[in-house]
Amino acid sequence: MCGRFSVNKAISPIVSELFNTHFNTETNANLSPSQSVATLVSSNSTYHQVNALWGIKPSWSKRLIINAQSETVATKPTFRQAFQHQRCLIPCNGWFEWRTEEGKKVKYLFEHADKVPVYMAGILFQHELTELVTLTTKPNLKCGQYHKRMPVLIAEEDKDSWFQSSPQDLAPLFQHVNNEIIHVERSD
């Protein structure tokens, strides 16, 4: 998954109602790593907002890590603890991927076909700052035409399972979403 996604503050009331909490985000049509992201966390079956910086930089890494592969997130030492105890959802309008066409990089926006928010799976790291990493999975056929990975998207009806299930029981949520759910359009 590429390192950009889009958030519009117009999703705030929709997210607030679905999660029965006060959610407030600012519009950022090109949210990039190291910027602040509004996320949702669950504690005792209630949801609340936590703002986090997108990306972590462990002492062993030369670069910012923004994504973790869902297939290995439960076992990799860097991610294991956060995955067990600090899961979050990132409400957004969609994400961006680029592909080369006729020698030029062309930007595409991936969003829900019904223009409703999508909920990317993430994990939080809380030290001096609160930081996050998004989770990726193998793409569906539509997204696979643009990139070899896509975000793990948690359906509205699976939000409680995402937070309350044990790490071993989450594998079904890591499957890519159906092609029909995703709308792709060129974003110049």
HUDA-V459094 format. One record per backbone hydrogen bond with DSSP energy under -0.5 kcal/mol. CO is the residue of the C=O (numbers start at 1). NH is the residue of the N-H. If there is no record, write none. Layout:
co,nh
CO,NH
CO,NH
This chain:
co,nh
3,33
4,96
5,31
6,93
6,94
7,28
8,11
9,12
11,15
12,16
13,17
14,18
15,19
16,20
16,21
17,20
19,47
21,23
28,7
28,31
31,5
32,35
35,54
37,39
37,52
39,50
40,89
41,48
43,46
46,43
48,41
50,39
52,37
53,55
53,132
54,34
56,65
58,61
64,66
65,56
66,134
68,136
69,72
69,73
72,75
72,76
76,79
76,80
79,83
80,84
81,85
82,86
86,124
88,122
89,40
89,91
90,120
92,118
93,112
94,6
95,110
97,108
99,106
101,104
104,101
106,99
107,187
108,97
109,111
109,185
110,95
111,183
112,115
116,112
118,92
118,120
119,154
120,90
121,135
122,88
123,133
125,127
125,131
129,127
129,131
130,53
131,125
132,55
133,123
134,68
135,152
136,70
137,150
140,144
141,145
142,145
143,146
143,147
148,139
150,137
151,153
152,121
152,154
153,155
155,158
156,159
158,162
159,163
160,164
161,165
166,169
167,170
170,173
170,174
171,174
172,175
178,181
178,182
179,182
181,113
183,111
185,109
